[in-house]
Amino acid sequence: MIDQAASRLGRSRSEFMLEVACREAEDVLLDRAFFAVDAGTFTQFQALLDEPLPPTDKLRRLIKKKTPWD
């Protein structure tokens, strides 16, 4: 399975494994990051997350695009 995936990406097994391992290591480190902020900054951050971005033409095109699994 690993060889097939590497082949489909045009990479050797070693290149594929190194890339996947680095990506996973990055995810682990980013998931474990801790950010300390004051209450006001956290409130602003939550407000940004809760407020949806206005629709754009690019987003509309993406939503209308046929998905690969359809």
Beta strands, then each sheet from edge to edge (+ up, - down):
end
